[in-house]
Amino acid sequence: MDEGFAASQAVAPPAEAQALAERAAAAMWGRDHASQGLGMRMVAIAPGRADVAMTVRPDMLNGHAICHGGFIFALADSAFAFACNSYNLTTVASACSIDFLAPARLGDVLTARAHERTARGRTGVYDIDVVNQRGEVIALVRGKSHRINGQVIVP
């Protein structure tokens, strides 16, 4: 584990940073028709962290009657986006990789839990665990971020 990450998690984020993360997430959520359309919901937000959940619907099943991997990836990508934009600095994905570990089935409630591993300069690395309602790990995702010009919200 990155020592900077471990140290940053040992102390609760300052109230101002938490409030900014919440405002940035609310602004992004209001414009995020993709996540809303897939029935996602924000579970938690903090500086460098985000949990987003989604229930697997019939229209998300593939030919094997399990959740299509693209929907699992979309959930992880949304949590990644909220986590890396939680500092109110406009940030996009530059790369992602996913390992599917177990199937998700109709009615499963999946939660993507994104957390920052490291952020330096304009780049960051985030790990996202996707778990079901029983806490079983469905997928592991690593995302690399790149900060571009601008802010999510103008303070």
C-alpha positions in Angstrom: 0.0 0.0 0.0 1.2 3.5 -0.8 2.5 5.1 2.4 0.9 8.4 1.5 -2.4 6.7 1.0 -2.2 4.9 4.3 -1.3 8.1 6.1 -4.1 10.1 4.4 -6.6 7.5 5.6 -5.5 7.5 9.2 -6.9 11.0 9.8 -10.5 12.0 8.9 -10.7 14.5 6.0 -11.1 18.1 7.1 -14.7 19.4 7.1 -13.9 21.8 4.3 -12.5 19.1 2.0 -15.5 16.8 2.8 -18.0 19.6 2.0 -16.2 20.4 -1.3 -16.2 16.7 -2.2 -20.0 16.6 -1.6 -20.6 19.7 -3.6 -18.5 18.5 -6.5 -20.3 15.1 -6.5 -23.7 16.8 -6.4 -22.8 18.9 -9.4 -21.4 16.0 -11.4 -24.4 13.8 -10.5 -26.8 16.4 -11.8 -25.1 16.2 -15.2 -24.4 12.4 -15.2 -27.3 11.0 -17.3 -25.4 7.8 -18.0 -25.1 6.8 -14.3 -28.7 7.9 -13.6 -30.0 6.0 -16.6 -28.4 2.8 -15.3 -30.1 3.2 -12.0 -26.9 4.0 -10.1 -27.0 5.8 -6.8 -24.3 7.6 -4.8 -23.7 5.8 -1.5 -20.7 7.7 -0.1 -18.3 10.5 -1.1 -15.1 11.8 0.5 -11.9 13.3 -0.7 -10.4 10.7 -3.0 -13.1 8.2 -2.4 -16.6 7.3 -3.7 -19.0 4.4 -3.4 -21.7 4.0 -6.1 -24.3 1.2 -6.2 -26.5 -0.3 -8.9 -29.0 -3.2 -8.9 -28.6 -5.6 -11.8 -31.8 -5.4 -14.0 -33.0 -7.8 -16.6 -31.8 -5.5 -19.4 -28.3 -5.8 -18.0 -28.1 -9.6 -18.5 -26.0 -11.2 -21.3 -26.6 -14.4 -23.2 -25.4 -16.4 -20.1 -28.0 -14.8 -17.9 -25.3 -13.0 -15.9 -24.6 -9.3 -15.8 -22.8 -8.0 -18.9 -19.3 -7.0 -18.0 -19.8 -3.6 -19.6 -22.4 -2.7 -17.0 -20.0 -3.8 -14.2 -17.3 -1.7 -15.8 -19.6 1.3 -16.1 -20.4 1.1 -12.4 -16.7 1.0 -11.5 -16.0 3.9 -13.9 -18.6 6.1 -12.4 -17.2 5.5 -8.8 -13.8 6.2 -10.2 -15.0 9.5 -11.8 -16.6 10.7 -8.6 -13.5 9.8 -6.5 -11.0 11.5 -8.7 -13.2 14.7 -9.2 -13.8 15.0 -5.4 -11.2 17.7 -5.1 -13.2 19.9 -7.6 -10.4 19.6 -10.2 -11.7 18.4 -13.6 -10.2 15.0 -14.0 -10.7 12.3 -16.6 -9.7 8.7 -17.0 -6.6 8.0 -19.0 -6.6 4.2 -18.7 -8.4 1.5 -16.8 -8.1 -2.3 -16.5 -10.6 -4.7 -15.0 -10.4 -8.3 -13.7 -13.8 -10.1 -13.5 -13.7 -12.5 -10.6 -17.3 -13.7 -10.2 -20.6 -13.3 -12.0 -23.2 -10.9 -10.9 -26.8 -12.1 -11.3 -30.3 -10.6 -11.7 -31.2 -8.6 -8.6 -27.7 -8.4 -7.2 -26.9 -5.0 -5.7 -23.4 -4.1 -6.8 -21.3 -1.5 -5.1 -18.2 0.0 -6.6 -15.8 1.3 -3.9 -13.2 3.6 -5.4 -10.2 5.0 -3.5 -7.2 7.0 -4.4 -3.9 5.1 -4.2 -1.8 8.0 -5.2 -2.1 11.4 -6.8 0.8 13.5 -7.9 0.8 16.5 -10.3 -1.8 15.9 -12.9 -2.0 12.1 -12.6 -3.5 9.7 -10.1 -4.1 6.0 -9.6 -7.3 4.6 -8.2 -8.4 1.1 -7.1 -12.1 0.2 -7.4 -13.5 -3.0 -5.8 -16.9 -4.1 -7.1 -18.8 -6.2 -4.5 -22.2 -7.7 -4.3 -24.7 -7.4 -1.4 -23.0 -10.4 0.3 -19.6 -8.6 0.2 -18.3 -11.0 -2.5 -15.8 -9.4 -4.8 -17.1 -9.4 -8.4 -14.4 -7.3 -10.1 -11.2 -5.4 -9.4 -10.5 -2.3 -11.4 -7.5 0.0 -11.5 -8.0 3.4 -13.1 -5.4 6.0 -14.0 -6.6 9.6 -14.0 -5.4 12.8 -15.7 -6.3 16.3 -14.5 -7.3 18.7 -17.2 -8.0 22.4 -17.0 -11.1 23.6 -15.1 -13.1 22.8 -12.0 -16.2 20.7 -11.5 -17.9 23.6 -9.8 -16.8 27.2 -9.6 -16.5 28.1 -5.9 
